Amino acid sequence: MKIGIPKEIKTNENRIALVPAGAEELVAAGHSVFVETGAGLGSGFSDAQYLAAGARIAGDAAEVWAAADMIVKVKEPIEPEWKRIKPGQVIFTYFHFAANEQLTRAHMASGAVCIAYETVELRSRELPLLTPMSEVAGRMAVQEGAKYLEELNGGRGILLGGVPGVPPAKVVVLGAGVVGVNAAKIAAGMGASVVILDISLEKLRYLSDVMPANVQLVFSNRHNLLEQIASADLVIGAVLIPGAIAPKLIRRDDLRIMRTGAVIVDVSVDQGGCIETTHPTTHESPTFIVEGVVHYGVSNMPGAVPITSTLALTNATLPYVLQLANKGYRQALRESPALLNGLNIFRGKITHRKVAEAFGLDYHPAESFLE
């Protein structure tokens, strides 16, 4: 199989979807790997390292897209890339279709086979390709929130961990998934007073055994949420329904009960955000203020730490890339229920129910295309 690795062109996205060691494994298995020149530089990998691994260096994106049977990326193809997609081409990346109808329709029109990292799901309900970036984003959410709590950045002017004689900041985490747990760990480790809200009593019971004493666990309902955000200094949105648009837990009117200069970091922004007033921002212009509350909505947070993120991501994705390449996508999807869960669009047809529901489009079971 011919596998293409284009350079990411989303603003300040420095990750790459394949490291030289991965290219070496694919070449050893008999495949051809085309890497766009300079694609790995942001993650610390030179063209020379890819050449030494047996990959071919393509002069531009057009050459990569034209050569490849399968494109492996980090972020969804954005509009300048849409014209390069070939019918029947496999695209394996983060898509988050349910949050973007234009993106969804463009990929339906392309005739591509779109397999989304974020909906590859094991029988255990684990999301193995979303987990590493959720770990990074959860930890970053606290670090970014702490920065924007500084008065010079529009925040309340409060130190997350406080000092002896002065209480720490209060951090409220919405959701006890991978993002939420990682955010809570970092915030607690910095000395903040942390509250996690979730609707799963099972998760809350588990966390009560493993979290430190400065983490409180609260069942999530409307009353409890409003009570907690009213005294919060930092709110981290960490809600996920796999493949679906995120529910809006905090409404615009709710911001009026929050403290002026409080900060919201909405990690769910990739899936539409769990805060009504959130919209996607960039690393160049990461924040905006609504009702006196600072909002941080960068949709590719891990892109700010590309060396860590690329290594973490490719550790998880490479086994699936090898399956798709070695077996061909049809056989790989037939044999792997996890990969089959990742199939979102097949040659113009939506094969993920949550994506179809998001836009009122027809849903087609993925299995029907693999017989």
C-alpha positions as CSV (number, residue, x, y, z in Angstrom):
1,M,0.0,0.0,0.0
2,K,1.1,3.6,-0.7
3,I,0.8,5.6,2.5
4,G,0.9,9.4,2.5
5,I,1.9,11.7,5.4
6,P,1.2,15.3,4.4
7,K,2.3,18.3,6.5
8,E,-0.4,19.6,8.8
9,I,-1.6,23.0,7.7
10,K,-4.0,23.9,10.5
11,T,-2.9,27.0,12.3
12,N,0.1,26.2,14.7
13,E,-0.3,22.5,14.2
14,N,3.2,21.0,14.5
15,R,2.4,17.4,15.1
16,I,3.0,14.7,12.4
17,A,1.0,11.5,12.0
18,L,4.0,9.1,11.6
19,V,7.5,9.1,13.2
20,P,10.5,7.7,11.4
21,A,10.3,4.5,13.4
22,G,6.8,4.0,12.2
23,A,7.8,4.6,8.6
24,E,10.6,2.0,9.0
25,E,8.0,-0.6,10.2
26,L,5.7,0.1,7.3
27,V,8.5,-0.1,4.7
28,A,9.8,-3.3,6.3
29,A,6.3,-4.7,5.8
30,G,6.5,-4.0,2.1
31,H,4.7,-0.6,1.9
32,S,5.7,2.7,0.4
33,V,5.6,5.8,2.6
34,F,5.5,9.3,1.2
35,V,6.3,12.1,3.6
36,E,5.9,15.7,2.6
37,T,9.1,17.6,2.9
38,G,9.4,19.4,6.3
39,A,6.4,17.7,7.7
40,G,8.2,16.4,10.8
41,L,10.3,19.4,11.7
42,G,7.8,20.8,14.2
43,S,8.0,17.5,16.1
44,G,11.8,17.2,15.9
45,F,12.1,14.9,12.9
46,S,14.1,15.8,9.8
47,D,13.6,14.7,6.2
48,A,16.9,12.8,6.6
49,Q,15.5,10.7,9.4
50,Y,12.6,9.7,7.2
51,L,14.9,8.9,4.3
52,A,17.1,6.7,6.5
53,A,13.9,4.9,7.6
54,G,13.1,4.1,4.0
55,A,10.4,6.7,3.3
56,R,10.3,8.8,0.2
57,I,10.3,12.6,0.6
58,A,7.6,14.4,-1.5
59,G,8.2,17.9,-2.7
60,D,4.8,19.2,-1.8
61,A,1.3,18.2,-0.5
62,A,-0.1,17.6,-4.0
63,E,2.5,14.9,-4.6
64,V,1.6,13.1,-1.3
65,W,-2.1,13.2,-1.8
66,A,-1.8,12.1,-5.5
67,A,0.4,9.1,-4.7
68,A,-1.3,7.7,-1.6
69,D,-3.9,5.0,-1.3
70,M,-4.2,5.9,2.4
71,I,-3.6,9.3,4.0
72,V,-2.6,9.4,7.7
73,K,-3.0,12.7,9.4
74,V,-3.3,14.3,12.8
75,K,-6.1,16.8,12.2
76,E,-9.1,16.8,9.8
77,P,-8.4,17.9,6.2
78,I,-9.3,21.6,6.0
79,E,-10.7,23.3,3.0
80,P,-7.5,23.8,0.9
81,E,-7.0,20.0,1.2
82,W,-10.4,18.9,0.1
83,K,-9.7,19.2,-3.6
84,R,-6.8,16.8,-3.2
85,I,-8.9,13.9,-1.9
86,K,-9.4,11.1,-4.3
87,P,-12.5,8.9,-4.5
88,G,-11.9,5.6,-2.6
89,Q,-8.8,7.1,-0.8
90,V,-8.6,6.1,2.9
91,I,-8.2,8.9,5.3
92,F,-7.2,8.0,8.9
93,T,-7.2,11.0,11.3
94,Y,-9.1,13.0,13.9
95,F,-12.3,14.3,12.2
96,H,-14.9,15.3,14.8
97,F,-17.5,15.3,12.1
98,A,-20.5,15.9,14.4
99,A,-19.3,19.4,15.2
100,N,-18.9,20.5,11.6
101,E,-21.6,20.0,8.9
102,Q,-19.5,21.6,6.1
103,L,-16.6,19.3,6.9
104,T,-18.9,16.3,6.9
105,R,-20.6,17.2,3.6
106,A,-17.2,17.9,1.9
107,H,-15.9,14.4,2.8
108,M,-19.2,12.8,1.7
109,A,-18.8,14.5,-1.6
110,S,-15.1,13.4,-1.9
111,G,-16.0,9.7,-2.1
112,A,-13.3,9.0,0.5
113,V,-13.3,6.3,3.2
114,C,-13.0,8.2,6.4
115,I,-11.9,6.5,9.6
116,A,-11.8,8.7,12.6
117,Y,-9.4,8.2,15.4
118,E,-11.8,9.5,18.0
119,T,-14.5,6.8,17.4
120,V,-12.2,3.8,17.2
121,E,-13.6,2.0,20.3
122,L,-12.7,-1.2,22.1
123,R,-15.3,-3.6,23.6
124,S,-14.3,-2.1,26.9
125,R,-15.6,1.3,25.7
126,E,-12.0,2.6,25.8
127,L,-11.1,5.0,23.0
128,P,-7.5,4.0,22.4
129,L,-6.7,6.7,19.8
130,L,-8.4,9.5,21.6
131,T,-6.9,8.7,25.0
132,P,-3.3,9.9,24.5
133,M,-4.4,13.3,23.3
134,S,-7.1,13.5,26.0
135,E,-4.3,12.9,28.5
136,V,-2.3,15.7,27.0
137,A,-5.2,18.1,26.7
138,G,-6.4,17.4,30.2
139,R,-3.0,18.2,31.7
140,M,-2.6,21.3,29.4
141,A,-6.0,22.6,30.4
142,V,-4.8,23.3,33.9
143,Q,-1.5,24.8,32.8
144,E,-3.4,27.1,30.3
145,G,-6.1,27.9,32.8
146,A,-3.5,28.9,35.4
147,K,-1.9,31.2,32.9
148,Y,-5.1,33.0,32.0
149,L,-6.0,33.4,35.6
150,E,-3.2,35.9,35.8
151,E,-4.5,39.5,35.8
152,L,-2.3,40.5,32.9
153,N,-4.1,37.8,30.8
154,G,-7.6,39.0,31.8
155,G,-8.1,36.6,34.7
156,R,-8.9,37.2,38.4
157,G,-5.2,37.5,39.4
158,I,-5.2,34.4,41.5
159,L,-2.5,31.8,42.0
160,L,-3.8,28.3,41.4
161,G,-2.1,26.7,44.4
162,G,-2.4,29.7,46.7
163,V,0.3,30.2,49.4
164,P,0.4,29.6,53.2
165,G,-2.3,31.9,54.7
166,V,-4.0,32.5,51.4
167,P,-6.5,29.9,50.0
168,P,-5.9,28.2,46.6
169,A,-8.0,28.6,43.5
170,K,-11.1,26.5,43.0
171,V,-11.1,24.3,39.9
172,V,-14.3,22.8,38.7
173,V,-14.0,19.9,36.2
174,L,-17.0,18.9,34.2
175,G,-16.7,15.2,33.4
176,A,-14.7,12.4,34.9
177,G,-13.3,10.9,31.6
178,V,-9.7,10.8,30.6
179,V,-9.5,14.6,30.1
180,G,-11.2,15.4,33.4
181,V,-9.2,12.9,35.5
182,N,-5.9,14.2,34.0
183,A,-6.9,17.8,34.6
184,A,-7.9,17.0,38.2
185,K,-4.6,15.2,38.9
186,I,-2.6,18.2,37.7
187,A,-4.8,20.8,39.4
188,A,-4.7,18.8,42.7
189,G,-0.9,18.4,42.4
190,M,-0.5,22.2,42.1
191,G,-2.5,22.6,45.3
192,A,-5.8,23.8,44.0
193,S,-9.1,23.0,45.5
194,V,-10.7,20.7,42.9
195,V,-14.3,19.6,42.3
196,I,-15.2,16.9,39.7
197,L,-18.8,16.6,38.4
198,D,-20.0,13.5,36.6
199,I,-23.2,11.6,36.1
200,S,-21.6,8.2,36.7
201,L,-21.7,7.2,40.3
202,E,-19.5,4.3,39.4
203,K,-16.8,6.6,38.2
204,L,-17.2,8.9,41.3
205,R,-16.9,5.9,43.6
206,Y,-13.7,4.8,41.9
207,L,-12.2,8.3,42.0
208,S,-13.0,8.6,45.7
209,D,-10.4,5.8,46.2
210,V,-7.6,7.2,44.1
211,M,-7.9,11.0,44.2
212,P,-6.1,13.1,46.9
213,A,-8.0,14.8,49.7
214,N,-8.2,18.2,47.9
215,V,-10.5,16.7,45.2
216,Q,-14.2,16.6,45.9
217,L,-16.6,14.4,43.9
218,V,-20.1,15.7,43.1
219,F,-22.9,14.1,41.2
220,S,-23.6,16.3,38.1
221,N,-27.1,17.8,37.8
222,R,-28.2,21.3,37.0
223,H,-28.5,22.5,40.6
224,N,-25.1,21.1,41.6
225,L,-23.4,22.5,38.5
226,L,-24.6,26.0,39.1
227,E,-23.7,25.9,42.7
228,Q,-20.1,24.9,41.9
229,I,-19.4,27.2,39.0
230,A,-20.7,30.2,41.0
231,S,-17.5,30.0,43.2
232,A,-15.1,28.6,40.6
233,D,-12.0,30.3,39.5
234,L,-11.3,27.9,36.7
235,V,-13.8,25.6,34.9
236,I,-12.6,22.8,32.7
237,G,-15.1,21.4,30.2
238,A,-14.3,17.7,29.7
239,V,-17.5,16.2,28.4
240,L,-17.5,13.6,25.7
241,I,-20.2,11.5,23.9
242,P,-18.1,9.5,21.4
243,G,-18.9,10.7,17.9
244,A,-21.6,13.1,19.0
245,I,-21.8,16.8,19.5
246,A,-21.1,17.7,23.1
247,P,-24.1,18.7,25.3
248,K,-24.2,22.4,26.4
249,L,-23.9,22.2,30.2
250,I,-23.2,25.9,30.9
251,R,-25.5,28.4,29.2
252,R,-24.8,32.1,28.4
253,D,-27.0,33.3,31.3
254,D,-25.1,31.0,33.7
255,L,-22.0,33.1,33.2
256,R,-23.6,35.9,35.1
257,I,-23.3,34.0,38.4
258,M,-19.6,33.3,37.8
259,R,-16.8,35.5,39.2
260,T,-15.5,38.3,36.9
261,G,-12.1,37.1,35.6
262,A,-12.9,33.4,36.1
263,V,-11.5,31.2,33.3
264,I,-13.2,28.5,31.2
265,V,-11.1,26.0,29.3
266,D,-13.5,24.0,27.0
267,V,-11.6,20.9,26.0
268,S,-14.8,19.6,24.4
269,V,-14.6,22.4,21.7
270,D,-13.5,19.8,19.1
271,Q,-17.0,18.2,19.5
272,G,-18.8,21.6,19.5
273,G,-18.0,22.5,23.1
274,C,-19.9,21.9,26.4
275,I,-20.2,25.7,27.1
276,E,-22.8,27.6,25.0
277,T,-20.6,30.6,24.6
278,T,-17.5,28.7,23.4
279,H,-16.2,28.7,19.9
280,P,-13.0,27.3,18.4
281,T,-9.9,29.6,18.8
282,T,-6.3,29.2,17.8
283,H,-2.9,29.2,19.6
284,E,-2.3,32.6,18.1
285,S,-5.5,34.1,19.6
286,P,-6.6,31.6,22.2
287,T,-9.1,33.5,24.4
288,F,-12.1,35.8,24.3
289,I,-14.3,37.3,27.1
290,V,-18.0,36.9,27.5
291,E,-19.9,38.3,30.5
292,G,-16.5,39.0,32.2
293,V,-15.5,35.3,31.9
294,V,-12.3,34.4,30.0
295,H,-13.0,31.6,27.5
296,Y,-10.1,29.4,26.1
297,G,-11.3,27.3,23.1
298,V,-8.2,26.2,21.2
299,S,-9.3,23.1,19.2
300,N,-5.9,21.5,18.8
301,M,-4.4,22.1,22.3
302,P,-1.8,19.2,22.0
303,G,-0.4,20.9,18.9
304,A,1.4,23.3,21.3
305,V,3.5,20.5,22.7
306,P,4.2,18.6,19.4
307,I,7.1,16.4,20.6
308,T,5.2,15.0,23.5
309,S,1.9,14.8,21.5
310,T,3.4,13.2,18.4
311,L,5.1,10.5,20.3
312,A,2.0,9.8,22.4
313,L,-0.3,9.7,19.4
314,T,1.8,7.6,17.1
315,N,2.5,5.0,19.9
316,A,-1.3,4.4,19.8
317,T,-2.1,4.8,16.1
318,L,0.8,2.8,14.4
319,P,-0.7,-0.7,15.2
320,Y,-3.9,0.4,13.5
321,V,-2.1,1.9,10.5
322,L,-0.3,-1.4,10.1
323,Q,-3.5,-3.3,10.2
324,L,-5.1,-1.1,7.5
325,A,-1.9,-1.3,5.3
326,N,-1.2,-5.0,5.8
327,K,-4.7,-6.3,5.3
328,G,-6.3,-3.7,3.2
329,Y,-8.9,-1.5,4.7
330,R,-11.9,-3.8,3.9
331,Q,-10.3,-6.9,5.6
332,A,-9.0,-4.8,8.5
333,L,-12.4,-3.4,9.1
334,R,-14.0,-6.8,8.9
335,E,-11.6,-8.3,11.4
336,S,-11.4,-5.4,13.9
337,P,-14.6,-4.2,15.6
338,A,-12.6,-1.3,17.1
339,L,-11.6,-0.1,13.6
340,L,-15.1,-0.6,12.3
341,N,-16.4,1.7,15.0
342,G,-14.0,4.3,13.6
343,L,-15.5,4.2,10.1
344,N,-17.6,7.5,9.8
345,I,-18.0,8.0,6.1
346,F,-17.8,5.4,3.3
347,R,-17.8,6.7,-0.3
348,G,-20.4,9.3,0.4
349,K,-22.5,7.4,3.0
350,I,-22.5,8.2,6.7
351,T,-21.7,5.1,8.7
352,H,-21.7,6.5,12.2
353,R,-25.1,7.0,13.8
354,K,-24.2,10.1,15.9
355,V,-22.8,11.9,12.9
356,A,-25.9,11.2,10.9
357,E,-28.2,12.3,13.8
358,A,-26.2,15.6,14.2
359,F,-27.3,16.8,10.8
360,G,-30.5,14.8,10.1
361,L,-28.8,12.7,7.4
362,D,-29.2,9.1,6.4
363,Y,-27.3,6.5,8.4
364,H,-25.9,3.4,6.8
365,P,-24.5,0.6,8.9
366,A,-20.8,0.2,8.3
367,E,-21.1,-3.6,8.0
368,S,-23.3,-3.3,4.9
369,F,-20.3,-2.0,2.9
370,L,-17.9,-4.8,3.8
371,E,-19.8,-7.9,2.6
